[in-house]
């Protein structure tokens, strides 16, 4: 069993924000694989199915970003999923909008959702970072909790498709192959 986690904040207010791009990617993967994300448990919404033949639980924590570890920890304990079988998708302000970066382990880089997860289960899990760019004149919190610009919105569907393809590669061929394939691609807006 693999665990695919999309990070974001619950509720309509946050639905289309940069900080919720992890939710957007996991919803895209679920739609392509025909997996409904309607079950409630692990303090989140989840669904179970196969992604390219790999049994996977897809989880959208509903704990708000800063407490994502509570939800992920509950899912890991109940499903008996090892850290090497977890993929977490999240926004990254240090990458240009649309750029993907796959990484295993490392620090939280100031991302409170990753900090929370690492605090609960440790930091050696695979991450798919989706670049949202760095704000020029706004506070970071206001920026990530804001919506995508019209230019960013135009490339977002392609970014979501690429991220879904990256996840499929991670699950079927491993993180090293996925890094070599997707970390050098330029999807930036």
C-alpha positions as CSV (number, residue, x, y, z in Angstrom):
1,X,0.0,0.0,0.0
2,X,1.2,3.5,-0.9
3,X,0.0,6.7,0.6
4,X,-0.4,9.8,-1.5
5,X,-1.0,13.0,0.5
6,X,-2.0,16.4,-1.0
7,X,-1.5,19.3,1.4
8,X,-3.9,22.2,1.6
9,X,-6.5,23.9,3.7
10,X,-10.1,22.7,3.8
11,X,-13.0,24.9,2.8
12,X,-14.2,26.9,-0.2
13,X,-12.2,30.0,1.0
14,X,-8.9,28.2,0.3
15,X,-9.9,26.0,-2.6
16,X,-8.3,27.8,-5.5
17,X,-5.3,29.2,-3.6
18,X,-1.6,28.5,-4.2
19,X,-1.3,26.8,-0.8
20,X,-3.8,24.2,-2.0
21,X,-2.0,23.1,-5.1
22,X,-1.3,19.8,-3.3
23,X,-5.0,19.2,-3.0
24,X,-5.4,20.1,-6.7
25,X,-2.8,17.6,-7.8
26,X,-4.2,14.7,-5.7
27,X,-7.7,15.5,-7.0
28,X,-6.3,15.3,-10.5
29,X,-4.7,12.0,-9.9
30,X,-7.9,10.7,-8.3
31,X,-10.0,11.9,-11.3
32,X,-7.6,10.2,-13.8
33,X,-7.6,6.9,-11.8
34,X,-11.4,7.0,-11.1
35,X,-10.9,7.1,-7.3
36,X,-13.5,8.9,-5.3
37,X,-12.2,11.1,-2.4
38,X,-15.3,10.9,-0.3
39,X,-14.5,8.6,2.6
40,X,-13.9,10.4,6.0
41,X,-11.2,9.1,8.3
42,X,-7.6,9.8,9.4
43,X,-8.9,13.4,10.0
44,X,-9.2,13.9,6.3
45,X,-10.9,12.9,3.1
46,X,-9.6,9.8,1.4
47,X,-10.1,7.2,-1.3
48,X,-8.4,3.9,-2.1
49,X,-7.7,2.5,-5.5
50,X,-5.1,1.7,-8.1
51,X,-2.8,4.2,-9.8
52,X,-1.1,2.5,-12.7
53,X,-1.7,-0.8,-11.0
54,X,-0.3,0.2,-7.6
55,X,-2.7,0.0,-4.6
56,X,-2.8,3.5,-3.2
57,X,-4.6,5.5,-0.5
58,X,-5.1,9.1,-1.5
59,X,-5.5,11.5,1.4
60,X,-6.5,15.2,1.7
61,X,-5.9,16.2,5.4
62,X,-8.7,18.3,6.8
63,X,-6.7,19.5,9.8
64,X,-5.5,22.7,8.1
65,X,-1.9,22.9,6.8
66,X,-0.1,23.5,10.1
67,X,-1.5,20.2,11.6
68,X,-1.1,18.0,8.5
69,X,1.1,15.6,10.5
70,X,-1.9,14.6,12.7
71,X,-3.8,13.3,9.7
72,X,-0.8,11.7,8.0
73,X,0.3,10.1,11.2
74,X,-3.1,8.6,11.8
75,X,-3.2,7.2,8.2
76,X,0.3,5.7,8.5
77,X,-0.5,4.0,11.8
78,X,-3.9,2.6,10.6
79,X,-2.6,1.5,7.1
80,X,0.8,0.4,8.4
81,X,2.5,2.4,5.6
82,X,6.3,2.9,5.9
83,X,7.8,6.3,5.2
84,X,9.4,5.1,2.0
85,X,5.8,4.4,0.7
86,X,4.6,7.9,1.2
87,X,4.4,10.7,-1.3
88,X,3.4,14.2,-0.2
89,X,2.5,16.9,-2.7
90,X,2.8,20.5,-1.6
91,X,3.4,24.1,-2.8
92,X,6.9,25.6,-2.8
93,X,7.6,29.3,-3.1
94,X,11.3,28.7,-3.8
95,X,10.4,27.2,-7.2
96,X,9.1,29.3,-10.2
97,X,5.4,28.8,-10.7
98,X,4.8,25.5,-12.5
99,X,8.2,23.9,-11.9
100,X,8.2,20.5,-10.3
101,X,10.8,19.1,-7.9
102,X,10.9,15.6,-6.5
103,X,12.9,15.1,-3.4
104,X,13.3,12.4,-0.7
105,X,14.0,13.6,2.8
106,X,15.5,17.0,3.6
107,X,14.3,19.8,5.8
108,X,10.9,21.5,5.8
109,X,12.2,24.7,4.1
110,X,9.8,26.8,6.1
111,X,6.7,24.9,4.9
112,X,4.5,24.3,8.0
113,X,2.7,21.3,6.6
114,X,6.0,19.5,5.9
115,X,7.3,20.6,9.3
116,X,4.2,19.1,10.9
117,X,4.4,15.8,9.1
118,X,8.2,15.4,9.7
119,X,7.5,16.1,13.4
120,X,5.1,13.2,13.6
121,X,6.5,10.5,11.3
122,X,10.1,11.7,10.6
123,X,11.4,13.4,7.4
124,X,12.4,10.6,5.1
125,X,9.4,10.5,2.7
126,X,9.1,11.5,-0.9
127,X,7.9,15.0,-1.7
128,X,6.6,16.4,-4.9
129,X,7.0,20.1,-4.7
130,X,5.0,22.3,-7.0
131,X,6.4,25.7,-7.6
132,X,4.1,28.7,-6.9
133,X,6.8,31.4,-7.1
134,X,7.9,33.9,-4.6
135,X,5.9,37.0,-3.9
136,X,7.5,40.3,-5.0
137,X,5.9,42.7,-2.6
138,X,3.3,40.7,-0.6
139,X,3.7,38.9,2.7
140,X,4.3,35.2,2.1
141,X,1.2,34.1,4.0
142,X,-1.0,36.5,2.0
143,X,0.6,35.3,-1.3
144,X,0.2,31.6,-0.8
145,X,-3.3,32.1,0.5
146,X,-4.2,34.1,-2.6
147,X,-5.3,32.8,-6.0
148,X,-3.3,32.2,-9.1
149,X,-2.8,35.1,-11.5
150,X,-4.4,34.8,-14.9
151,X,-1.1,33.8,-16.5
152,X,-0.5,31.2,-13.8
153,X,-4.1,29.9,-14.2
154,X,-3.5,29.3,-18.0
155,X,-0.6,26.9,-17.3
156,X,-2.1,25.3,-14.2
157,X,-3.9,22.5,-16.1
158,X,-0.7,21.4,-17.7
159,X,1.2,21.6,-14.4
160,X,-1.5,19.4,-12.8
161,X,-1.1,16.9,-15.6
162,X,2.7,16.9,-15.3
163,X,2.4,16.4,-11.5
164,X,0.0,13.5,-12.0
165,X,2.5,11.9,-14.4
166,X,5.3,12.5,-11.9
167,X,3.3,10.7,-9.2
168,X,2.6,7.8,-11.5
169,X,6.3,7.5,-12.2
170,X,7.2,7.7,-8.5
171,X,4.7,4.9,-7.7
172,X,5.7,2.6,-10.6
173,X,9.4,3.3,-11.3
174,X,10.7,4.9,-8.1
175,X,11.7,8.4,-7.0
176,X,15.1,8.3,-8.6
177,X,13.7,7.8,-12.1
178,X,11.0,10.4,-11.4
179,X,13.6,12.9,-10.3
180,X,15.7,12.4,-13.5
181,X,12.5,12.7,-15.6
182,X,10.7,15.6,-14.0
183,X,13.1,17.8,-12.0
184,X,14.7,19.2,-15.1
185,X,11.5,20.0,-17.0
186,X,10.5,23.6,-17.3
187,X,6.8,24.1,-16.8
188,X,7.2,27.5,-15.3
189,X,4.7,30.2,-16.1
